[in-house]
Amino acid sequence: MARWLAVAAAAVLLSAPALALSDTEEEGVRAVVQAQLAALARDDAVAAYSFAAPNVRESVKSAAQFMAMVRNSYPAIYRPASTAFLKPEDHHGQVIQRVQLVDESGTAWLALYSLQRQKDQSWRITGCQVMPNKGRMT
């Protein structure tokens, strides 16, 4: 499951060039990722799962399974010691939100969240890829 989500996020990054988002869109994207991270920090599986897009919900059938997947496959986003959000970018309807993370041991990570606007105009997370961050932290 986790591999599938990482592949979905990586595919978006290799697509067409980024388009500008409005300030309101940027805030909405950032708010969804922040809210999911906050839910994970509280161990609120239902709230964390609520930010998942339909494609994720089809792969991960329940909030409990979602929480187990995050704990096992994405420990850096399950309990980051710190986060720094970079400017989100629109790749023709699929938005990438980069988040710099530092885990509890001090290791730096880069999370690439892919999000998509839903029919009700809300943003939902379609995937996440986490990799070591060898770049400069802001």
C-alpha atoms as a printed R data frame, in Angstrom:
    type eleno elety resid chain resno       x      y       z
1   ATOM     1    CA   MET     A     1   0.000  0.000   0.000
2   ATOM     2    CA   ALA     A     2   2.663  2.494   1.015
3   ATOM     3    CA   ARG     A     3   4.649  1.747  -2.145
4   ATOM     4    CA   TRP     A     4   1.599  2.477  -4.284
5   ATOM     5    CA   LEU     A     5   1.086  5.857  -2.608
6   ATOM     6    CA   ALA     A     6   4.748  6.751  -3.138
7   ATOM     7    CA   VAL     A     7   4.552  5.804  -6.817
8   ATOM     8    CA   ALA     A     8   1.441  7.963  -7.276
9   ATOM     9    CA   ALA     A     9   3.203 10.960  -5.732
10  ATOM    10    CA   ALA     A    10   6.369 10.438  -7.776
11  ATOM    11    CA   ALA     A    11   4.388 10.179 -11.030
12  ATOM    12    CA   VAL     A    12   2.903 13.612 -10.430
13  ATOM    13    CA   LEU     A    13   6.337 15.148  -9.870
14  ATOM    14    CA   LEU     A    14   7.565 13.896 -13.234
15  ATOM    15    CA   SER     A    15   4.623 15.407 -15.126
16  ATOM    16    CA   ALA     A    16   4.157 18.843 -16.664
17  ATOM    17    CA   PRO     A    17   5.572 22.074 -15.209
18  ATOM    18    CA   ALA     A    18   4.099 23.692 -12.117
19  ATOM    19    CA   LEU     A    19   1.360 26.309 -12.288
20  ATOM    20    CA   ALA     A    20   0.788 29.091  -9.779
21  ATOM    21    CA   LEU     A    21  -1.811 28.617  -7.043
22  ATOM    22    CA   SER     A    22  -3.753 31.470  -5.491
23  ATOM    23    CA   ASP     A    23  -2.987 32.415  -1.899
24  ATOM    24    CA   THR     A    24  -6.320 30.899  -0.858
25  ATOM    25    CA   GLU     A    25  -5.533 27.616  -2.638
26  ATOM    26    CA   GLU     A    26  -2.078 27.487  -1.044
27  ATOM    27    CA   GLU     A    27  -3.594 28.037   2.397
28  ATOM    28    CA   GLY     A    28  -6.201 25.326   1.787
29  ATOM    29    CA   VAL     A    29  -3.596 22.775   0.688
30  ATOM    30    CA   ARG     A    30  -1.320 23.555   3.625
31  ATOM    31    CA   ALA     A    31  -4.241 23.397   6.072
32  ATOM    32    CA   VAL     A    32  -5.185 19.867   4.969
33  ATOM    33    CA   VAL     A    33  -1.653 18.534   5.424
34  ATOM    34    CA   GLN     A    34  -1.262 20.338   8.763
35  ATOM    35    CA   ALA     A    35  -4.598 18.969   9.965
36  ATOM    36    CA   GLN     A    36  -3.630 15.422   9.023
37  ATOM    37    CA   LEU     A    37  -0.271 15.762  10.784
38  ATOM    38    CA   ALA     A    38  -2.059 17.099  13.878
39  ATOM    39    CA   ALA     A    39  -4.514 14.174  13.805
40  ATOM    40    CA   LEU     A    40  -1.629 11.708  13.527
41  ATOM    41    CA   ALA     A    41   0.094 13.353  16.500
42  ATOM    42    CA   ARG     A    42  -3.111 12.832  18.565
43  ATOM    43    CA   ASP     A    43  -3.446  9.234  17.332
44  ATOM    44    CA   ASP     A    44  -6.813 10.240  15.883
45  ATOM    45    CA   ALA     A    45  -7.049  7.688  13.083
46  ATOM    46    CA   VAL     A    46 -10.543  8.738  12.007
47  ATOM    47    CA   ALA     A    47  -9.563 12.401  11.580
48  ATOM    48    CA   ALA     A    48  -6.267 11.535   9.832
49  ATOM    49    CA   TYR     A    49  -8.066  9.179   7.434
50  ATOM    50    CA   SER     A    50 -10.698 11.825   6.681
51  ATOM    51    CA   PHE     A    51  -8.094 13.815   4.707
52  ATOM    52    CA   ALA     A    52  -7.358 10.877   2.391
53  ATOM    53    CA   ALA     A    53  -8.627 11.059  -1.189
54  ATOM    54    CA   PRO     A    54 -10.859  8.347  -2.653
55  ATOM    55    CA   ASN     A    55  -7.885  6.575  -4.280
56  ATOM    56    CA   VAL     A    56  -6.256  6.145  -0.860
57  ATOM    57    CA   ARG     A    57  -9.523  5.031   0.726
58  ATOM    58    CA   GLU     A    58  -9.850  2.349  -1.960
59  ATOM    59    CA   SER     A    59  -6.379  1.011  -1.101
60  ATOM    60    CA   VAL     A    60  -6.555  1.444   2.660
61  ATOM    61    CA   LYS     A    61 -10.019  0.329   3.681
62  ATOM    62    CA   SER     A    62 -10.257  1.711   7.219
63  ATOM    63    CA   ALA     A    63  -8.973  4.407   9.531
64  ATOM    64    CA   ALA     A    64  -7.242  1.767  11.672
65  ATOM    65    CA   GLN     A    65  -5.433  0.314   8.642
66  ATOM    66    CA   PHE     A    66  -4.466  3.835   7.566
67  ATOM    67    CA   MET     A    67  -2.965  4.603  10.980
68  ATOM    68    CA   ALA     A    68  -1.061  1.300  10.998
69  ATOM    69    CA   MET     A    69   0.313  2.033   7.505
70  ATOM    70    CA   VAL     A    70   1.508  5.493   8.564
71  ATOM    71    CA   ARG     A    71   3.122  4.200  11.776
72  ATOM    72    CA   ASN     A    72   4.923  1.388   9.945
73  ATOM    73    CA   SER     A    73   5.817  3.019   6.633
74  ATOM    74    CA   TYR     A    74   5.998  6.743   7.404
75  ATOM    75    CA   PRO     A    75   7.430  7.184  10.922
76  ATOM    76    CA   ALA     A    76   8.806 10.633  10.019
77  ATOM    77    CA   ILE     A    77   5.279 11.975   9.411
78  ATOM    78    CA   TYR     A    78   3.733 10.022  12.267
79  ATOM    79    CA   ARG     A    79   5.774 11.836  14.909
80  ATOM    80    CA   PRO     A    80   7.916 14.656  13.457
81  ATOM    81    CA   ALA     A    81   9.883 16.765  15.924
82  ATOM    82    CA   SER     A    82   9.539 19.737  13.548
83  ATOM    83    CA   THR     A    83   8.002 20.646  10.200
84  ATOM    84    CA   ALA     A    84   8.558 23.392   7.632
85  ATOM    85    CA   PHE     A    85   6.147 23.843   4.742
86  ATOM    86    CA   LEU     A    86   7.453 24.891   1.347
87  ATOM    87    CA   LYS     A    87   5.347 26.584  -1.325
88  ATOM    88    CA   PRO     A    88   2.868 24.133  -2.896
89  ATOM    89    CA   GLU     A    89   2.836 23.738  -6.682
90  ATOM    90    CA   ASP     A    90  -0.010 22.817  -9.036
91  ATOM    91    CA   HIS     A    91   0.793 20.234 -11.687
92  ATOM    92    CA   HIS     A    92  -2.426 20.436 -13.751
93  ATOM    93    CA   GLY     A    93  -4.880 19.681 -10.971
94  ATOM    94    CA   GLN     A    94  -2.585 17.598  -8.801
95  ATOM    95    CA   VAL     A    95  -0.860 19.727  -6.182
96  ATOM    96    CA   ILE     A    96   2.462 18.878  -4.569
97  ATOM    97    CA   GLN     A    97   3.046 20.140  -1.029
98  ATOM    98    CA   ARG     A    98   6.641 19.687   0.096
99  ATOM    99    CA   VAL     A    99   7.192 19.468   3.832
100 ATOM   100    CA   GLN     A   100  10.605 19.394   5.441
101 ATOM   101    CA   LEU     A   101  10.562 17.218   8.554
102 ATOM   102    CA   VAL     A   102  12.976 16.404  11.314
103 ATOM   103    CA   ASP     A   103  12.285 13.192  13.212
104 ATOM   104    CA   GLU     A   104  12.828 12.630  16.932
105 ATOM   105    CA   SER     A   105  16.397 11.414  16.308
106 ATOM   106    CA   GLY     A   106  17.309 14.597  14.404
107 ATOM   107    CA   THR     A   107  17.258 13.092  10.905
108 ATOM   108    CA   ALA     A   108  15.973 15.417   8.153
109 ATOM   109    CA   TRP     A   109  13.287 14.181   5.734
110 ATOM   110    CA   LEU     A   110  11.357 15.613   2.811
111 ATOM   111    CA   ALA     A   111   7.711 14.593   2.472
112 ATOM   112    CA   LEU     A   112   6.084 15.098  -0.921
113 ATOM   113    CA   TYR     A   113   2.327 15.165  -0.472
114 ATOM   114    CA   SER     A   114   0.145 15.017  -3.553
115 ATOM   115    CA   LEU     A   115  -3.307 16.534  -3.212
116 ATOM   116    CA   GLN     A   116  -6.274 16.884  -5.520
117 ATOM   117    CA   ARG     A   117  -9.301 19.158  -5.369
118 ATOM   118    CA   GLN     A   118 -12.501 17.164  -4.966
119 ATOM   119    CA   LYS     A   119 -15.917 17.846  -6.528
120 ATOM   120    CA   ASP     A   120 -16.978 19.634  -3.326
121 ATOM   121    CA   GLN     A   121 -13.907 21.925  -3.760
122 ATOM   122    CA   SER     A   122 -12.102 20.448  -0.725
123 ATOM   123    CA   TRP     A   123  -8.513 19.243  -0.961
124 ATOM   124    CA   ARG     A   124  -7.674 15.601  -0.207
125 ATOM   125    CA   ILE     A   125  -4.336 13.827   0.004
126 ATOM   126    CA   THR     A   126  -3.781 11.364  -2.858
127 ATOM   127    CA   GLY     A   127  -0.343 10.139  -1.803
128 ATOM   128    CA   CYS     A   128   2.827 10.836   0.099
129 ATOM   129    CA   GLN     A   129   6.452 10.008  -0.538
130 ATOM   130    CA   VAL     A   130   9.058 10.488   2.191
131 ATOM   131    CA   MET     A   131  12.768 10.596   1.435
132 ATOM   132    CA   PRO     A   132  15.940 11.666   3.212
133 ATOM   133    CA   ASN     A   133  16.413 15.427   2.948
134 ATOM   134    CA   LYS     A   134  19.989 16.117   2.028
135 ATOM   135    CA   GLY     A   135  19.224 19.722   1.118
136 ATOM   136    CA   ARG     A   136  19.278 22.796   3.307
137 ATOM   137    CA   MET     A   137  16.557 23.093   5.945
138 ATOM   138    CA   THR     A   138  14.738 26.432   6.104
